Amino acid sequence: MRRPLLLVGAGGLARETLAAVRAGTDWHPLGALDDNPATHGTRIDGLRVLGPSTLVHEMPDAAVVICVANVRRPFARRDIAARLDLPDERYATVVHPAASLAPGTEVGAGSILFAGVVVTAPQRVGRHVLAMPHVVFTHDDEVGDHSCFAARAVLAGGVHIGQCAYLGQGALVREFTKIGEGAVIGMGSVVLTDVPAGQTWAGVPARPLGEK
């Protein structure tokens, strides 16, 4: 029996998550929740926006998934989870049926893995992680909670991704490299050395933004 599901957010990521949910058989979407009153009563791809995110507490039988991510606010997913203050059991883990996860892979509560995501060897993907299409995690990676990966971001082996890090589209990370908490990696960047927490790096090879 499919468990009822609430989507927190009513933007583009909510539409993408809804499509992934509808491609599988685990969840029955009840509606979306958004803190922008202008969205209340509208629909996203046929799913009604029921009201603000606080409604999660009025529907305790429904699972929840956070459909918000913003490169300018890498801590956004963590902030929303802290504000909602729900136990992990309330969160859905959404894995598109076209994702390929090595047997034994563990995916944390609230994470979303879209079509084409590949995990090549058993590992743990953190809580509330977002992996867009064709993201690749290879052997012995450590994927921190609330981290976000835009389409086609690739981690080589033994990479450590700190909480709330954000990797842009097509970013490549060298093996045994560390990306610090809240760091942002620009699209198309090639990361060859450790990136400190909170910094934004871009380029080939990647350097701190503004450095030549």
C-alpha positions in Angstrom: 0.0 0.0 0.0 1.4 3.4 -1.0 2.0 5.8 1.9 0.5 9.4 1.5 3.2 12.0 0.8 3.4 15.8 1.2 5.8 17.8 -0.9 7.3 20.9 0.9 7.8 23.5 -1.9 5.9 24.4 -5.0 8.6 25.3 -7.5 10.5 23.5 -10.2 12.1 21.0 -7.9 8.7 20.0 -6.5 7.6 19.4 -10.1 10.6 17.2 -10.7 10.1 15.3 -7.4 6.5 14.8 -8.2 7.4 13.2 -11.5 9.9 10.9 -9.8 7.2 9.9 -7.2 4.7 9.2 -9.9 7.2 7.0 -11.7 7.5 4.7 -8.7 5.1 2.8 -6.6 6.0 3.7 -3.0 4.2 7.0 -2.5 0.8 8.6 -3.0 1.1 12.4 -3.4 -1.5 14.2 -1.3 -0.5 17.8 -2.1 2.2 20.4 -1.9 2.9 22.9 0.9 4.5 26.3 0.4 5.0 29.3 2.6 4.2 31.7 -0.2 0.5 32.5 0.2 0.2 33.3 -3.5 0.7 29.6 -4.3 -2.1 28.4 -2.0 -5.0 26.8 -3.9 -2.9 26.6 -7.2 -1.8 23.3 -8.7 1.6 22.0 -9.9 1.2 19.4 -12.6 -2.3 18.6 -11.2 -1.2 18.5 -7.5 -2.9 21.0 -5.3 -0.9 23.4 -3.1 -2.7 23.0 0.2 -1.2 25.7 2.3 1.9 26.5 4.4 4.6 24.0 5.4 3.3 24.0 9.0 0.4 21.8 7.8 2.8 18.8 8.1 2.0 18.8 11.8 -1.8 18.6 11.1 -1.4 15.5 8.8 0.8 13.2 11.0 0.1 10.1 8.9 1.7 11.6 5.8 5.3 11.3 4.9 7.2 14.5 3.9 9.9 15.4 1.4 11.6 18.8 1.2 11.6 20.0 -2.4 13.7 23.2 -2.0 17.3 23.8 -3.1 19.1 27.0 -3.9 22.8 27.5 -4.9 22.7 31.0 -3.2 21.4 29.4 0.0 23.2 26.1 0.4 21.9 25.7 4.0 18.2 26.0 2.8 17.3 22.3 3.1 18.9 22.0 6.5 17.1 25.2 7.7 13.7 23.9 6.6 14.2 20.5 8.2 15.2 22.2 11.5 12.1 24.5 11.3 9.8 21.6 10.7 11.4 19.6 13.5 10.1 16.2 12.3 11.6 12.8 13.2 13.3 10.9 10.5 10.4 8.4 10.3 8.2 11.2 8.9 10.5 11.8 5.9 10.1 10.0 2.6 13.2 8.8 0.7 12.5 9.2 -3.0 14.6 7.1 -5.4 13.5 7.1 -9.1 13.2 3.6 -10.5 15.7 4.5 -13.2 18.5 5.2 -10.6 21.1 2.5 -10.2 22.3 1.9 -6.6 24.8 -0.8 -5.7 23.3 -3.5 -3.5 23.8 -2.5 0.2 23.7 1.2 -0.5 21.8 3.1 2.3 20.0 6.3 1.5 19.2 8.6 4.4 15.7 9.9 5.3 14.4 12.7 3.1 16.8 12.2 0.2 15.8 12.5 -3.4 17.8 10.6 -6.1 16.5 11.2 -9.7 16.7 9.1 -12.8 20.1 8.1 -14.0 21.8 8.6 -10.6 24.5 5.9 -10.1 26.1 4.6 -6.9 28.8 2.2 -8.0 29.6 0.5 -4.7 27.8 0.2 -1.4 27.9 3.3 0.7 25.7 5.6 2.8 24.1 8.6 1.2 23.2 11.2 3.9 19.9 12.6 5.0 18.0 15.1 2.8 20.5 14.8 0.0 19.4 15.9 -3.5 21.0 14.2 -6.5 19.7 15.4 -9.9 19.8 13.2 -13.0 23.0 11.4 -13.9 24.9 12.2 -10.7 27.6 9.6 -10.0 28.9 8.5 -6.6 31.8 6.0 -6.8 33.4 3.8 -4.2 34.0 5.0 -0.6 32.5 8.4 -1.0 31.0 10.2 2.1 28.0 12.2 1.1 27.0 14.6 3.9 23.5 15.4 5.0 21.6 18.2 3.1 24.2 18.3 0.3 23.0 19.0 -3.3 24.3 17.8 -6.6 23.1 19.3 -9.9 22.9 17.1 -13.0 25.9 15.2 -14.0 28.1 16.0 -11.0 30.6 13.2 -10.5 32.6 12.2 -7.4 35.6 10.0 -7.9 36.5 7.5 -5.1 37.0 8.4 -1.5 35.6 11.9 -1.8 34.2 13.6 1.3 31.3 16.0 0.9 30.4 18.1 3.9 26.9 18.9 5.0 25.0 21.4 2.9 27.7 21.5 0.1 26.3 22.4 -3.3 27.9 21.0 -6.5 26.9 22.7 -9.8 26.0 21.0 -13.0 28.8 18.9 -14.5 31.2 19.4 -11.6 33.9 16.8 -11.3 35.7 16.0 -8.0 39.1 14.2 -7.9 39.5 11.1 -5.7 40.2 11.6 -2.0 39.2 15.3 -2.1 37.3 17.0 0.7 34.5 19.6 0.0 33.8 21.5 3.2 30.4 22.2 4.8 28.3 24.8 2.9 30.9 25.1 0.1 29.6 25.8 -3.4 31.3 24.4 -6.6 30.4 26.1 -9.8 29.0 24.3 -12.8 31.6 22.6 -15.0 34.3 22.9 -12.4 37.1 20.4 -11.9 38.0 20.1 -8.3 41.6 18.8 -7.7 42.3 20.0 -4.1 40.3 20.3 -0.9 37.7 23.1 -0.7 37.3 24.8 2.7 33.9 25.2 4.3 31.7 28.0 3.2 33.8 28.9 0.1 32.7 29.2 -3.5 35.1 27.7 -6.1 34.8 27.6 -9.9 36.8 26.9 -13.0 39.2 24.3 -14.5 41.0 23.6 -12.2 38.6 25.0 -9.6 39.9 28.0 -7.5 38.2 30.3 -5.0 35.8 32.6 -6.8 37.6 35.8 -7.8 41.1 34.3 -7.7 43.0 34.3 -10.9 
